[in-house]
Amino acid sequence: GVDRAAHLVEQLLGMARLEPEARQAAFRPVALDALIKQVVADFSAQAEANDIDLGVGACATLTLNGQAESLRIMLDNLIDNALRYSHRGDRIDVELGPQDGKALLTVRDTGPGIPAADRDRVFERFQRLAGAEIPGSGLGLAIVRQVAALHGGEVRLDDAPDGGLLVEVSLPLA
């Protein structure tokens, strides 16, 4: 219970920092590839403990102007969600590449996915899917979308090719 409360407070504080009036931090060059590798490394012990194959696939060296801390929060939420909803033996791949002058970040998992009818709703604050027994606050994807928008980007959800969920975050390059 304490862990869930601490996680909720952390997410609420993160959202507050992203509100328009709180956006004080200047944009600086951020090596998105290095940030991705660090965040994946931070979650690797948790993934290993749950027998989930978490890794970085193709990861181009890309730099964008942004807020490193908010981008880290976005990545934390994407990987945390993928881990929460994955089961033993599932796989989570994080990739980064250039596409049409933008950085395309993908997080692909082999978990249960999100039904197409619910994909818009999961970006709303405090929205959780019916029947989701997984603990959470319903803020993770709202934060992801808010960080992407702060950086002039977009988030898209789709079915992963091998089942599960594909999250694509498109961000303008520096």
N, C-alpha and C positions, 0 to 999 in steps of 0.2 A: 504494500500500500504506500509506503514511504517512497519507494522508487518511482511508482506511478505518479505520485503527487509532485515529486521533484522534476520528473520529465515534463509534466504539464506546466509547471511554473517556468521551466526553461523555455518551452515553446511559446508561452504567452509573452515572456520577455523578448524573445526573438522577434515575434510579430510586432510588438510595440516599437522595437528599434527600426523596423521597416516602414512604419507609418510615414506619410509624407513630411510631417512636421519634425520627425526625428531623424531624417536622412541627412545627417551632418557630415558623415565620413566622405572624404574625397575619393574619387575613383583613381586608381593607380594601376599600372600594369600588373596583371596576375598571370602566372604560368599555370594555366588550368590543368595541364597534364600532370604537373608535379603535385598540385592540390588533390587531384583524383587519386593518384598513387598513395598519398599520405592518408587520405580518408579511408581508402580500402584497407590499407595496412592497419589502421586504428580499429577496424571492425573484424579483422581476420581471426582473432582469438575467439570472438563470439561465434563467428561462422563455423570455425573448426569444432568448437564445443557442441554445436548443434548438427554436425556432420553435413554442412552445406558448403558446396564448392563456390566460394566467392573469389573472383579474380578480375584482373584488368586485361582486356583483350587488346585489339589494335588501339593504340593511344598516340596520336600525332602530337608533336610539340607545338602547342598553340598558346598564344598570349592574347588576353583581352583586357580592356580597361574595365575595372570593376572594384568592388569591395570584397577583399579576400575573405573577411569574416562571414559576410552574408552568403557568399558562394559556398563556403564550408558548411554553413547551416543547411543550405539547400541540398548539398551532397549527403550530409549526415541523414537528413530526412528521407531521401530517396533510398539509401542503402538500408537504413533502419526499417523502413516499411517493407522492403523486399525480404529482409531477414525475418521480420515478424510473421509474414504470411507464407514463408517457405517452410517446407518440411524436410526431414532427414533425407539426404540423397538428392535434394534439389540443387540447382545451379543458378548462380547470379553472375552475369558478365557486365562489366562497365567498360564502355568504349568511348573514344573521342576522335573526331576527324573533321576536316574542313568540308563545308558544303555551301556553295553559292555565296561565298564571302562571309560565312558564319561558322561558328564552332558548333558542331552537332554532338551533344553528349547523349549517349544512350545507356539505359540501365534495363537489362533484359533478364527476366527470371523464368523459372519453370514452375512457379507456384500456381495458385488457383486463378489468378488474374482478376479483372474487374469486368463485369458484364457491360456491354456497350451502352445499354440504357442508363447505367449509373455513372458513367465516366465524367459527365459535366458536374454532377452533384457532388462528387468526392472532392472537388476543389473548393467547396464552400466550407467556411469555418464550422467546426464541431459536427460535421457530417460524417457518420459512420454507416457502413452498409448493414442492412438488416441481417441478423444472424451472425454477425462477426463476434466471435467469442474472444478474439485477440484483444488484450488490453491496449488502450490508446485513447487519445483525446479528440481525434478527428481534426487535428490542426496541421498534420504533416504536409499533405499535398497543397493545402491553402498557403502554407509558407513557401513551398516550392514555386508555386505560381507567382506569389508576391515577389520573390527574389528574381525570378526570370523577368518579370515586368519591370522591376527596378533597373535591370540591365538592358532593357529594350528587347527582350527575348520572349519566347513562347514555349509552352509545354503542351505536349500531345501524348495521349494514351492510346495504345492499340494492342491487339493480340500479338504476342510473341510468336515467331515462326514455329517453335517447338512446344507451344502451349505456354500459359502464363501471361505475364504482362510485359509490354514494351513501353518504356517511358522515353520520350525524346524531348530534349531541351535544346532549343536553338538560340544561340547568343551571338550578337554581333562581335566580330573580331576587332582588335585594336588597329 
